[in-house]
Amino acid sequence: MDEPLKTQARQARPDPAAPTAVAGLSIAIAGSGGSGVMTAGTLLLEAAAEAGLYGLMVRTSGPQIRGGEAAALLRLGAVPVESLDDQFDLLLAIDWQNVHRFADEIPLHAGSIVIGDSEGGEVPEVFLRTGAKAVTLPLKKMAKALPGSWINMLALGLAGELAGLEAAALEGAVRKSWKRPEAALLANLKALHEGITAAKGIGGLARLAGAKRAAPGTRWVLSGNEGAGYGALRGGVRFVAAYPITPATELLEWMAPALTKVGGSLLQAEDELASVNMIIGASYGGVPSLTATAGPGLALMTEGIGLAVAAEVPIVVVDVMRGGPSTGIPAKSEQSDLSFAVSGLHGDAPRLVLAPSSISDCVATTQWAVELAEALQAPAIVLSDQFMGQSRAIVAKPALREGNGHRLTVAANTADYKRYRDTESGISPMAIPGTPGTVYTADGLEHTEAAIPSSQSRDHTVQLDKRERKLMRHDYGSRWADIEGDGKLAVITFGSASGPAREAVQRAARQGVKVRLVVLRLLAPLQPEVVEAALAGVERVMVVEQNHGAQLLRYLRGMIDLPAKPVSFHRPGPLSLRPGDICEAILEWSGKAVAHKEAA
């Protein structure tokens, strides 16, 4: 395969003369597990939403089930935020227990501020090498002086004031989420204001104070897991069976009560094999069904997904990808299940594979996956990942639409009913069990058009062609990808890599390099003619993805004729892709960076 660009492993070195349009402020709140950093980060994001801003909060933690280290990584701004920035402006450590393990994930710059407890030990040298300013405060003493208060509320006040958020927005976020006694609320509001007062003596970061704000109620705050769950409901899902696994469990936790409100139900299965077979059974009975898992669970489900292909039973599997292989890195993100999702079933088993392009898009893409599965009577795999699934974002209220994916059913006593009739579209009417005069066998054996098991070559070929044809001939419209910009250079990407890639393309454009961006949403079936048409006029292609083996590039090269010799920008987890790194790679690839060096 092609050699990756040399810049793929470099630290970001953004050009100060070309600031990103997103800009805003980047904040990291870190500490030991259980210290409340995630609560502080979530409330800071809620306060920013109340103030009319956009934002993103990424969760990162160690491998421990309890304890260990944890950090909430935030970026706030006046325009939509889809990725973390290259560096952080503020690192606020509630304590320093193992926070040094986040050194690679929390890069600082010379203008950054590092705040820690004056009695919690020295600030780790790794955070000061860039010249960041260290500020120590007696955080634990300040919290203990307010009986019943928590140190993370003190941290919330500090971070909120430094970010330029109004005290009313911070207090409103605390009150809205509070579920404990009133006395505890009052104590923690005092801690919040103590933090605000302490921050006034630091200053230097309130760059959001004059940012343009939206009217209240025009923003949603949601995670990708919540968005996927909501999209599934809008698509018609009414039964979920699943086994808990990081980082997909929150999707199931959100859907359990939500399903009851629409007449559906969720069942926790004993394992992933049971869960996929349960949703096949429920869907066979006429109920749109879904399961959610991560890489190890998807591996266990493959035989069941193959059954859904052969029996033409619509199901949806949401794979919230994480670092692999095997148990891998459960709490970190990586787009490394792509090859398995598009090619990992035994036999010729065409299936749908879709990838949301953002946290907000998890709603629309998961809804679309349900609709396609139902209409095409095929399994659909939705590739989310830990970055999107467990991160929270402030987004503009999504444009919601009514579902339109309904399976083709058959009336009672239909003459000469054949469940797997070889139709022109490849889609055959599906009888719901109990419909008089439409009894048929549905299993994993190859079969005739009448569903009678068969090992004959003709029957096998007819059904293989039929199952492939119904996916390849379907009109997916323009939703198969987002295509932005123009130029003879193109960047192709998918999923959570889309946000940093989009920002990188925008930065490159401000430096005179025009790049076409193609964000794939429908990964399988890949339609060669459509993709090649989208790349018309393009002379060179770069593929951006977050995995070690350049899986998307390998897949594309096996399916379509890419222009010239494609290059790859790929990096495995757990580090998030950074716009500055990708922008630098684009400039080097285009020759712009070389020209700048020669001019200098």
C-alpha positions in Angstrom: 0.0 0.0 0.0 1.1 3.6 -0.3 3.4 5.1 2.4 1.5 7.4 4.8 2.6 11.0 4.9 5.5 11.7 7.2 3.4 14.3 9.1 1.0 11.7 10.4 2.9 11.2 13.7 3.9 14.8 14.3 2.5 17.1 16.9 0.2 19.8 15.5 2.0 23.1 14.6 -0.9 25.4 13.5 0.0 28.4 11.5 -0.7 31.4 13.8 -1.4 33.5 10.7 -4.3 31.3 9.8 -6.5 30.8 12.9 -9.4 28.4 12.5 -12.8 29.8 12.1 -14.0 27.6 14.9 -11.3 28.8 17.4 -13.1 29.4 20.7 -11.7 28.0 23.9 -10.4 24.6 24.8 -10.6 23.4 28.5 -9.5 20.2 30.1 -10.8 19.3 33.6 -8.9 16.3 35.0 -8.5 14.3 38.2 -8.8 10.9 39.7 -11.8 8.7 38.9 -14.7 9.6 41.2 -13.6 13.2 41.7 -16.4 14.5 39.7 -14.6 15.8 36.6 -17.2 14.4 34.2 -20.0 16.1 36.1 -18.1 19.4 36.1 -17.5 19.1 32.4 -21.1 18.2 31.6 -22.4 21.2 33.6 -20.0 23.5 31.9 -21.3 22.3 28.6 -24.9 22.8 29.7 -24.1 26.3 30.9 -22.5 27.1 27.5 -25.6 25.8 25.8 -27.8 28.0 28.0 -25.6 30.9 27.0 -26.3 30.3 23.3 -22.9 28.8 22.4 -21.8 25.6 20.6 -19.5 23.1 22.2 -18.1 19.6 22.5 -17.1 17.5 25.5 -15.0 14.4 25.0 -14.7 11.9 27.8 -11.4 10.1 28.4 -10.5 7.8 31.2 -8.1 5.0 32.1 -8.9 1.2 31.7 -10.1 0.8 35.3 -13.8 0.0 36.0 -13.6 2.3 39.1 -11.0 4.8 40.1 -8.0 5.6 37.9 -7.7 8.8 36.0 -10.4 10.8 34.2 -10.7 13.9 32.1 -13.4 16.0 30.4 -12.0 17.7 27.3 -14.1 20.6 26.1 -14.1 23.0 23.2 -16.6 25.9 23.2 -17.2 28.4 20.5 -19.7 30.6 18.6 -19.9 28.3 15.6 -20.5 24.5 15.5 -17.8 22.4 17.0 -17.2 18.9 15.6 -13.6 18.2 16.9 -11.2 19.1 19.6 -8.6 21.7 18.8 -4.9 21.1 18.5 -4.1 22.4 22.0 -5.8 23.4 25.2 -6.0 26.8 26.8 -6.8 25.7 30.3 -5.9 22.5 32.3 -7.7 22.4 35.6 -6.7 19.5 37.7 -8.8 18.7 40.7 -5.9 16.4 41.8 -2.8 15.1 40.0 -3.4 11.4 40.5 -2.2 9.8 37.2 -3.2 13.0 35.2 0.2 12.8 33.6 -1.1 9.9 31.6 -3.2 12.4 29.6 -0.1 14.4 28.6 -0.5 13.3 24.9 -4.2 14.0 25.0 -4.0 17.4 26.6 -1.3 19.3 24.6 -0.8 22.9 25.9 0.8 26.0 24.4 2.8 29.0 25.8 -0.4 30.9 26.6 -2.1 28.1 28.4 -3.0 28.2 32.1 -2.5 25.1 34.4 -4.5 25.2 37.7 -3.9 22.7 40.4 -4.2 22.2 44.2 -1.4 24.0 46.1 -1.2 21.0 48.5 -1.6 18.3 45.8 2.1 18.2 44.8 4.0 19.8 42.0 2.5 20.4 38.6 3.9 17.6 36.4 6.8 18.9 34.3 5.3 17.4 31.2 2.5 20.1 31.3 4.9 23.0 31.7 7.4 22.3 28.9 5.6 24.6 26.5 5.8 27.5 28.9 2.3 27.3 30.2 1.5 29.4 33.2 1.0 27.4 36.5 -1.4 28.7 39.1 -1.9 26.9 42.4 -4.9 27.3 44.7 -5.9 25.6 47.9 -8.8 23.8 46.2 -9.4 21.1 48.8 -9.2 23.6 51.6 -11.6 25.9 49.9 -14.1 23.1 49.4 -13.7 21.8 53.0 -14.5 25.4 54.3 -17.9 25.0 52.8 -19.5 22.0 54.6 -21.5 19.8 52.2 -19.9 21.2 49.1 -17.9 19.3 46.4 -14.6 20.3 44.9 -15.9 19.8 41.4 -18.4 22.6 41.9 -15.5 24.8 42.8 -13.8 23.7 39.6 -16.9 24.5 37.6 -16.9 28.0 38.9 -13.2 28.5 38.0 -13.5 27.1 34.5 -16.8 28.9 33.8 -15.5 32.3 34.8 -12.3 31.8 32.9 -14.3 30.9 29.8 -16.3 34.0 30.1 -19.7 32.3 30.9 -22.1 34.3 33.1 -22.6 33.2 36.7 -26.4 32.9 36.0 -25.8 30.3 33.2 -23.5 28.3 35.5 -25.9 28.4 38.4 -28.8 27.5 36.1 -27.0 24.4 34.9 -26.4 23.3 38.5 -30.0 23.9 39.5 -31.4 22.1 36.5 -29.4 18.9 37.1 -29.8 18.9 40.9 -31.6 15.9 42.4 -30.3 16.1 46.0 -31.6 17.9 49.1 -31.9 21.7 49.0 -29.2 22.2 51.8 -26.6 20.4 49.6 -27.6 22.6 46.6 -27.0 25.8 48.6 -23.6 24.6 49.8 -22.5 23.7 46.3 -23.8 27.0 44.8 -21.5 28.7 47.4 -18.6 26.6 46.1 -19.5 27.5 42.6 -19.3 31.2 43.4 -16.1 30.7 45.4 -14.6 29.3 42.2 -15.9 32.3 40.2 -14.3 34.7 42.7 -11.0 32.9 42.6 -11.0 32.9 38.8 -11.4 36.7 38.7 -7.9 37.0 40.2 -6.4 34.9 37.4 -7.9 36.3 34.2 -6.5 35.9 30.7 -8.9 33.5 29.0 -12.4 35.1 28.8 -12.3 35.2 25.0 -15.9 33.9 24.7 -17.3 36.9 26.6 -18.1 38.8 23.4 -19.0 35.7 21.3 -22.2 35.8 19.3 -24.9 34.0 21.2 -28.0 32.2 19.9 -31.5 32.6 21.3 -32.4 30.2 24.2 -34.0 26.9 23.1 -32.3 26.7 19.7 -29.6 24.3 20.9 -29.7 20.6 21.7 -27.2 19.0 24.1 -26.8 15.3 23.3 -24.3 12.5 23.0 -23.9 10.3 19.9 -25.4 7.4 21.8 -28.5 9.4 22.7 -28.7 10.6 19.1 -28.5 7.1 17.7 -31.2 5.9 20.1 -33.5 8.8 19.2 -32.9 8.2 15.5 -33.7 4.5 15.9 -37.0 5.3 17.6 -37.9 7.8 14.8 -37.0 5.0 12.3 -39.6 2.7 13.9 -37.5 0.5 16.2 -39.7 -0.9 18.9 -37.6 -3.8 20.3 -34.0 -3.8 21.5 -32.1 -6.8 22.8 -28.5 -6.2 23.9 -25.7 -7.1 26.3 -23.9 -4.2 28.0 -20.5 -3.3 26.7 -18.3 -0.1 26.7 -18.8 2.3 25.0 -22.3 1.3 23.8 -24.0 0.8 27.1 -25.3 4.4 27.4 -27.3 3.9 24.2 -29.1 1.0 25.8 -29.6 2.9 29.0 -31.2 5.8 27.1 -33.4 3.6 25.0 -34.8 1.4 27.9 -37.2 4.1 29.3 -37.6 5.8 25.9 -39.0 2.6 24.3 -41.7 2.2 26.9 -43.0 5.7 26.0 -43.7 4.5 22.4 -45.0 1.0 23.3 -41.7 -0.8 22.8 -39.4 -2.8 25.1 -35.7 -3.6 25.8 -34.4 -6.9 27.0 -30.9 -7.4 28.4 -29.8 -10.7 26.9 -27.3 -13.1 28.4 -24.7 -12.4 25.7 -24.2 -10.9 22.3 -25.1 -14.1 20.5 -28.5 -14.2 22.2 -29.1 -10.5 21.6 -28.6 -10.7 17.8 -30.8 -13.8 17.5 -33.5 -12.2 19.6 -33.7 -9.2 17.3 -33.8 -11.5 14.3 -36.8 -13.3 15.8 -38.5 -10.1 16.8 -38.0 -8.6 13.3 -39.2 -11.8 11.7 -42.3 -11.3 13.7 -42.8 -7.9 12.2 -41.2 -5.6 14.8 -38.3 -3.3 13.7 -35.5 -4.3 16.0 -32.0 -3.2 17.0 -29.0 -4.1 19.1 -26.0 -2.1 20.1 -22.5 -3.3 20.8 -18.8 -2.7 20.3 -16.1 -4.6 18.4 -15.9 -7.7 20.5 -19.6 -8.0 20.5 -19.9 -7.5 16.8 -17.4 -10.3 16.3 -19.7 -12.7 18.2 -22.8 -11.6 16.2 -21.4 -12.4 12.8 -23.1 -15.8 12.4 -26.4 -14.2 13.4 -25.9 -11.3 11.0 -25.2 -13.9 8.2 -28.5 -15.6 9.1 -30.3 -12.2 8.7 -28.7 -11.9 5.2 -29.7 -15.3 4.1 -33.2 -15.1 5.5 -33.6 -11.5 4.4 -34.7 -10.3 7.8 -34.1 -6.6 8.5 -32.1 -5.8 11.6 -29.9 -2.9 12.8 -26.6 -3.3 14.7 -25.0 -0.1 16.1 -21.3 -0.7 16.6 -19.8 1.9 18.9 -16.2 1.2 17.9 -13.3 1.3 20.4 -9.6 0.5 20.3 -8.8 -3.1 19.4 -8.1 -5.9 18.8 -9.6 -8.2 21.5 -10.4 -6.3 24.6 -8.1 -3.6 23.4 -8.7 -0.1 24.8 -12.4 -0.1 25.9 -12.7 3.6 26.9 -10.9 5.1 23.9 -12.0 5.7 20.3 -10.7 4.1 17.1 -12.3 3.5 13.6 -10.8 0.0 13.4 -13.9 -2.1 12.8 -14.4 -0.8 9.3 -12.9 -3.8 7.5 -14.8 -6.2 9.6 -18.1 -4.4 9.1 -17.9 -4.3 5.3 -16.2 -7.7 4.8 -16.4 -9.8 8.0 -19.2 -12.3 7.2 -18.6 -15.7 5.8 -19.8 -16.4 2.3 -21.0 -13.7 -0.1 -23.2 -11.7 2.4 -24.1 -8.2 1.2 -25.2 -5.9 4.0 -25.7 -2.2 4.6 -23.0 -0.3 6.5 -23.5 3.4 7.4 -21.5 5.9 9.4 -22.8 9.1 11.0 -20.6 12.1 10.2 -21.1 13.9 13.5 -22.8 13.6 16.9 -25.8 15.5 15.5 -25.9 13.2 12.4 -26.2 10.1 14.6 -29.9 11.0 14.7 -30.5 11.1 11.0 -28.1 8.4 10.0 -29.4 5.8 12.5 -33.0 6.6 11.4 -31.9 6.1 7.8 -30.3 2.8 8.7 -33.5 1.5 10.2 -35.5 2.7 7.1 -33.1 1.1 4.7 -33.0 -2.2 6.6 -36.8 -2.4 6.6 -37.2 -1.4 3.0 -34.4 -3.7 1.7 -35.0 -6.5 4.1 -31.3 -6.6 5.0 -29.1 -6.2 8.1 -27.6 -2.7 8.6 -24.5 -2.0 10.6 -24.1 1.6 11.9 -20.5 2.5 12.6 -20.4 5.0 15.5 -17.4 5.1 17.9 -16.4 6.1 21.4 -15.6 9.6 20.3 -19.1 10.2 19.0 -21.0 7.8 21.3 -19.8 9.0 24.7 -19.0 12.7 23.8 -21.6 15.4 24.3 -22.1 18.3 22.0 -24.1 21.5 21.8 -25.7 21.4 18.3 -28.3 23.3 16.4 -31.6 21.6 16.6 -31.5 18.8 13.9 -33.9 19.0 11.0 -36.2 16.0 11.8 -38.3 14.2 9.1 -40.9 11.6 9.1 -39.8 8.0 8.5 -40.4 6.4 5.1 -38.8 3.0 5.3 -41.5 0.3 5.4 -41.0 -3.3 4.6 -42.9 -4.8 1.7 -45.5 -7.2 3.2 -48.0 -9.6 1.6 -51.7 -10.0 2.0 -53.4 -13.1 3.4 -54.0 -16.0 1.0 -51.9 -14.5 -1.8 -51.9 -16.9 -4.7 -48.6 -18.6 -5.5 -46.8 -16.8 -2.7 -43.0 -17.3 -2.8 -41.1 -15.6 0.0 -37.9 -15.3 -2.0 -39.3 -14.7 -5.4 -36.7 -13.4 -7.9 -38.1 -10.0 -8.5 -36.6 -7.3 -10.7 -35.8 -5.1 -7.7 -34.6 -8.1 -5.7 -37.1 -7.3 -2.9 -39.8 -9.9 -2.3 -43.0 -9.4 -0.1 -42.3 -10.6 3.5 -45.1 -12.4 5.2 -45.7 -11.7 8.9 -46.0 -15.0 10.9 -49.7 -15.9 11.3 -50.8 -14.4 8.0 -53.1 -17.0 6.5 -51.9 -18.8 3.4 -48.4 -17.5 3.6 -46.5 -20.1 5.6 -42.8 -20.4 4.7 -39.5 -21.6 6.2 -36.9 -19.0 7.2 -33.5 -20.3 8.2 -29.8 -20.1 7.2 -29.9 -22.8 4.5 -29.8 -21.8 0.9 -33.3 -22.1 -0.6 -35.5 -21.9 -3.7 -37.8 -18.9 -4.4 -40.4 -20.8 -2.4 -38.1 -21.0 0.7 -37.5 -24.8 0.3 -33.9 -25.7 1.3 -31.8 -26.4 -1.7 -28.2 -27.1 -2.6 -28.7 -26.7 -6.3 -26.3 -24.4 -8.2 -29.1 -22.5 -9.9 -31.0 -21.7 -6.7 -27.8 -20.6 -5.0 -26.9 -18.3 -7.9 -30.4 -16.8 -8.2 -30.5 -16.0 -4.5 -27.0 -14.6 -4.4 -27.8 -12.3 -7.4 -31.1 -11.3 -5.8 -29.6 -10.3 -2.4 -26.8 -8.3 -4.1 -29.2 -6.7 -6.7 -31.6 -5.3 -4.1 -28.8 -3.3 -2.4 -26.9 -2.2 -5.5 -30.0 -1.0 -7.5 -31.6 0.9 -4.7 -31.7 4.7 -5.1 -29.9 6.1 -2.1 -30.2 9.7 -3.3 -27.7 12.3 -2.2 -27.5 11.2 1.4 -24.7 8.6 0.6 -22.1 11.3 1.3 -21.6 15.0 2.1 -19.6 16.6 -0.7 -18.1 20.1 0.1 -15.9 22.5 -1.8 -14.1 21.9 -5.1 -10.6 21.5 -6.4 -8.2 19.1 -8.0 -7.3 17.7 -4.6 -9.8 15.7 -2.5 -10.0 14.4 1.0 -12.1 11.3 1.6 -13.1 10.4 5.2 -15.9 9.0 7.3 -17.4 9.0 10.8 -15.7 10.9 13.6 -12.7 11.7 11.4 -15.0 14.0 9.5 -15.0 16.9 12.0 -11.2 17.3 12.1 -10.9 16.7 8.4 -13.5 19.4 7.6 -11.7 21.9 9.8 -8.4 21.0 8.2 -9.8 21.6 4.7 -11.1 25.0 5.8 -7.8 25.9 7.2 -6.0 24.8 4.1 -8.5 26.9 2.0 -7.5 30.0 3.9 -3.9 29.3 2.9 -4.8 29.1 -0.7 -5.2 25.4 -1.1 -8.6 24.3 -2.5 -9.7 20.8 -1.4 -12.8 18.9 -2.1 -14.1 17.1 0.9 -16.1 13.8 0.6 -17.6 12.5 3.8 -18.9 9.0 3.2 -22.1 8.1 5.0 -23.0 4.9 3.1 -19.9 2.7 3.2 -21.6 -0.5 1.9 -22.8 -1.1 -0.7 -20.2 1.2 -2.2 -21.4 2.4 -5.6 -18.4 2.8 -7.8 -20.1 5.0 -10.4 -21.5 7.4 -7.9 -18.2 7.8 -6.0 -16.2 8.2 -9.2 -18.7 10.9 -10.3 -18.2 12.8 -7.1 -14.4 12.7 -7.7 -14.7 14.0 -11.3 -11.9 16.4 -12.0 -9.9 15.4 -9.0 -6.3 14.6 -9.7 -5.1 13.5 -6.3 -6.8 11.9 -3.2 -6.0 11.8 0.5 -7.9 9.4 2.7 -8.2 10.4 6.4 -9.1 7.9 9.1 -8.4 6.8 12.7 -7.0 3.3 12.6 -3.6 1.7 12.2 -4.0 -0.1 8.9 -5.5 2.5 6.6 -8.6 0.4 6.3 -10.7 2.9 4.4 -8.0 3.4 1.8 -7.6 -0.3 1.3 -11.4 -0.7 1.0 -11.7 2.1 -1.6 -8.8 0.9 -3.6 -10.4 -2.5 -3.8 -13.7 -1.1 -5.0 -13.0 1.9 -7.2 -10.4 3.5 -9.4 -9.0 6.3 -7.3 -7.2 9.2 -9.2 -3.4 8.9 -9.4 -1.6 7.5 -6.4 -3.7 8.1 -3.3 -2.0 9.0 0.0 -3.1 8.1 3.5 -3.4 10.1 6.7 -4.2 7.5 9.3 -3.5 7.2 13.0 -4.8 4.7 15.5 -6.4 5.7 18.8 -6.4 6.7 21.5 -5.3 10.2 20.5 -8.0 12.2 18.7 -7.3 13.3 15.2 -6.3 17.0 15.3 -7.2 19.5 12.6 -3.7 21.1 12.6 -2.0 17.7 11.9 -4.3 17.0 8.9 -4.0 20.6 7.6 -0.2 20.3 7.7 -0.4 17.0 5.8 -2.7 18.6 3.2 -0.2 21.5 2.7 2.7 19.2 2.5 0.9 17.0 0.1 -0.2 19.9 -2.1 3.4 21.4 -2.2 2.2 24.5 -0.4 4.3 23.8 2.7 7.4 23.2 0.6 6.8 26.5 -1.2 6.5 28.3 2.1 9.8 26.7 3.3 11.7 27.7 0.2 10.4 31.3 0.3 11.5 31.5 4.0 
